[in-house]
Amino acid sequence: MTDDERLESDGGQEYEREYADLGATTQNAMDIAETSMDIVRQFVPDETLGDRIRQKSVHSMGDIEFQHLIEFTGSDELGADEDAPVRAGARAVLAESTIVTDITMSKAGITGRGHDCEKRKAIGNGAELAKETGMTRTAASVLELDKQGVYDGSIAVIGNAPTAAFALADCIENGTRPAAVVATPVGFVKAEESRQRIREISEEYDVPAITNVGRRGGSGLAAALTNELIHVAKDVRTDELELELRADERTARNAGREDGEGA
């Protein structure tokens, strides 16, 4: 049994859980996480990897209807189904690719457990560019890191700044290729438009991306969805999940298991 498969309770006892929340470290916390996810699964399907992202979005936002606001775009080696961004993100976690966030809050929300990926934030880079051009610090930071090649092969996470999402889209248009993108910038000014831009670029250049529609979103949501990519990778690493299936194949397999159980 690996360290990722076990957690210690307050009393020092080891225990396992079907749903191992990578943020919980005590038995009480694990019980709360499991109960919460059990409730979520009463309202959100549990067939595809995309469903796992929808579940996590509902869990993060406290809103059952939020599942309908999640969008999956782009493709991977298996095609352009809704699981493609999740498969791509999980592969990147398994390959220990860099996770690059827009701001500190997004980075802080991504677990340090269950993976060996370096976590970096864009903000704090590109100060001179921002000063010279007047663009936002987050946009300038993305462009500066892109010049350093940081975004190629990375998991690119935008949780706060629409201008960072626009900048990342421009980088992709100019040849940068993240392994996967999670973009949920929040707000009333250009947030919706920035996510739409990510979706368009994702489709045009086959870069797998997870976004949402509407004005809501934020760093907490972006971190939660990224954590689910880490969780999927953990399940693959511990042989609890077969990653290389299309969404329709996974659904059919799950349906077959249910039929077998009911026979």
C-alpha positions in Angstrom: 0.0 0.0 0.0 1.4 3.4 -1.0 1.3 6.5 1.1 -1.3 8.0 -1.2 -3.6 5.1 -0.4 -3.5 5.6 3.4 -4.2 8.4 5.8 -3.8 8.5 9.5 -6.7 9.4 11.9 -6.4 11.6 14.9 -5.6 8.5 17.0 -2.9 7.3 14.7 -4.9 4.5 13.1 -4.5 3.9 9.3 -7.7 3.8 7.3 -8.8 3.8 3.7 -11.7 5.5 2.0 -13.5 5.0 -1.3 -13.4 8.7 -1.8 -10.0 10.0 -0.6 -10.2 13.7 -0.4 -6.6 14.9 -0.9 -7.3 17.9 1.3 -8.5 16.0 4.4 -6.0 14.7 6.9 -8.1 13.5 9.8 -10.8 10.8 10.1 -13.4 13.4 10.9 -12.5 15.5 7.9 -12.5 12.4 5.6 -16.0 11.4 6.9 -17.3 14.9 6.1 -15.7 14.8 2.6 -17.2 11.4 1.9 -20.6 12.3 3.1 -20.6 15.5 1.1 -19.6 13.7 -2.1 -22.2 11.0 -1.5 -24.8 13.7 -1.4 -23.4 15.3 -4.6 -23.6 11.9 -6.4 -27.3 11.8 -5.7 -27.7 14.7 -8.1 -24.8 14.4 -10.5 -24.1 11.4 -12.7 -21.1 9.2 -11.9 -20.4 7.6 -15.3 -17.5 9.5 -16.9 -14.4 11.4 -15.9 -16.3 14.5 -17.0 -18.9 13.6 -14.4 -16.2 13.7 -11.7 -15.3 17.2 -12.7 -19.0 18.2 -12.6 -19.3 16.6 -9.2 -16.3 18.5 -8.0 -17.7 21.8 -9.3 -21.0 21.2 -7.5 -19.1 20.3 -4.3 -16.9 23.4 -4.6 -19.7 25.9 -5.5 -22.4 24.4 -3.2 -24.8 24.5 -6.2 -26.3 21.4 -7.8 -27.1 23.3 -11.0 -23.5 24.3 -11.5 -22.9 20.9 -13.1 -24.7 22.2 -16.2 -22.2 25.2 -16.5 -19.1 23.1 -17.0 -17.7 22.9 -20.6 -15.1 20.4 -22.0 -13.3 21.3 -25.2 -10.3 20.2 -27.2 -9.1 16.7 -27.8 -6.4 14.1 -26.9 -5.1 10.9 -28.4 -8.4 9.2 -28.0 -10.5 12.0 -29.5 -12.7 15.0 -28.7 -15.1 13.6 -26.0 -15.8 15.2 -22.7 -13.2 13.1 -20.9 -10.4 14.3 -23.1 -9.3 17.3 -20.9 -9.5 15.1 -17.8 -7.4 12.3 -19.3 -4.9 14.9 -20.6 -4.7 16.6 -17.2 -4.3 13.3 -15.3 -1.6 12.2 -17.7 0.2 15.5 -17.1 0.0 14.9 -13.3 1.4 11.4 -13.8 4.2 12.9 -15.9 4.9 15.4 -13.0 4.3 18.4 -15.3 4.3 21.8 -13.8 1.0 23.3 -12.6 1.0 27.0 -13.3 -1.7 29.2 -11.8 -2.5 32.8 -12.4 -2.5 34.1 -8.8 -1.4 33.0 -5.3 -4.9 32.0 -4.2 -5.4 29.5 -7.0 -2.0 28.0 -6.2 -2.7 27.8 -2.5 -5.9 25.9 -3.1 -4.2 23.1 -5.1 -3.2 20.2 -2.9 0.5 19.3 -2.4 -0.5 15.7 -1.8 -0.9 12.8 -4.2 1.5 14.2 -6.8 5.0 15.4 -7.5 4.2 18.3 -9.8 5.9 21.6 -9.2 3.3 24.4 -8.5 4.1 27.8 -9.8 2.2 31.1 -10.0 2.4 33.6 -12.8 1.7 36.7 -10.7 5.0 38.4 -9.7 6.6 37.9 -13.1 6.4 40.5 -15.9 6.4 43.6 -13.8 8.4 45.6 -16.3 6.1 44.5 -19.2 3.1 45.6 -17.2 4.7 49.0 -16.4 5.7 49.5 -20.0 2.5 48.6 -21.7 -0.1 49.3 -19.0 -1.6 45.8 -19.3 -2.6 44.0 -16.1 0.0 42.4 -14.0 -1.6 38.9 -14.4 -1.6 39.2 -18.2 2.0 40.4 -18.3 2.9 37.6 -15.9 1.5 35.0 -18.2 3.3 36.4 -21.2 6.6 36.5 -19.3 6.3 32.9 -18.2 5.4 31.9 -21.7 8.6 33.5 -23.0 10.4 31.2 -20.6 8.6 28.2 -22.0 6.8 27.4 -18.7 3.4 26.8 -20.2 4.4 24.2 -22.8 3.3 20.8 -21.4 2.0 22.3 -18.2 -1.4 22.3 -16.5 -2.4 25.9 -17.0 -4.8 27.1 -14.3 -6.6 30.5 -14.5 -8.9 31.0 -11.5 -9.2 34.8 -11.1 -8.1 37.1 -13.9 -9.9 37.3 -17.3 -6.9 39.1 -18.7 -4.7 36.2 -17.8 -7.1 33.9 -19.7 -6.9 36.2 -22.8 -3.1 36.3 -22.6 -3.0 32.5 -22.3 -5.3 32.1 -25.3 -2.9 34.4 -27.3 0.0 32.3 -26.3 -1.7 29.2 -27.5 -2.6 30.9 -30.8 1.1 31.7 -31.2 2.2 28.1 -30.7 2.3 27.4 -26.9 0.8 24.0 -26.1 -0.2 23.3 -22.4 -1.1 19.7 -21.7 -4.4 20.9 -20.3 -6.1 24.1 -19.3 -8.5 24.8 -16.4 -10.0 28.3 -16.8 -12.7 29.6 -14.5 -12.0 33.4 -14.1 -14.7 35.2 -12.3 -16.3 38.6 -12.6 -18.5 41.0 -14.5 -15.9 42.5 -16.9 -14.8 40.2 -19.7 -14.9 37.0 -17.6 -17.4 35.2 -19.8 -15.7 36.5 -22.9 -12.3 35.3 -21.7 -13.6 31.8 -21.1 -15.3 31.8 -24.5 -12.0 32.8 -26.0 -10.3 29.8 -24.2 -12.9 27.5 -25.6 -12.5 28.7 -29.1 -8.7 28.4 -29.0 -9.0 25.0 -27.4 -11.2 23.7 -30.2 -9.1 25.3 -33.0 -5.8 24.0 -31.7 -6.9 20.8 -30.0 -5.7 21.9 -26.5 -7.8 20.2 -23.9 -9.6 22.6 -21.6 -12.1 22.7 -18.8 -14.1 26.0 -18.4 -17.5 27.2 -17.2 -20.1 29.5 -18.6 -21.7 32.5 -16.8 -20.2 35.1 -14.5 -19.4 32.8 -11.6 -16.1 30.9 -11.1 -13.0 31.8 -9.2 -9.8 30.6 -7.7 -11.5 28.1 -5.4 -13.3 26.4 -8.3 -10.1 26.3 -10.4 -8.2 24.7 -7.6 -11.0 22.2 -6.9 -11.1 21.1 -10.5 -7.3 20.8 -10.7 -7.4 18.8 -7.5 -9.8 16.4 -9.2 -7.3 15.9 -12.0 -4.8 15.0 -9.3 -7.3 12.7 -7.8 -7.9 10.9 -11.1 -4.2 10.5 -11.6 -3.9 9.0 -8.1 -6.6 6.5 -8.9 -4.8 5.6 -12.1 -1.5 5.2 -10.2 -3.1 2.9 -7.6 -4.9 0.8 -10.3 -8.3 1.9 -9.2 -9.1 3.5 -12.6 -8.3 2.8 -16.2 -7.5 6.1 -17.8 -7.4 5.2 -21.5 -11.1 4.9 -22.2 -13.3 7.2 -24.1 -16.3 8.6 -22.2 -18.8 6.4 -24.1 -16.7 3.3 -23.5 -16.5 4.2 -19.8 -20.2 4.7 -19.6 -20.9 1.4 -21.4 -18.5 -0.5 -19.1 -20.1 1.0 -16.0 -23.6 0.1 -17.3 -22.4 -3.5 -17.9 -21.2 -3.7 -14.4 -24.5 -2.5 -13.0 -26.4 -5.0 -15.2 -24.1 -7.8 -13.9 -24.7 -6.7 -10.3 -28.5 -6.7 -10.9 -28.5 -10.2 -12.6 
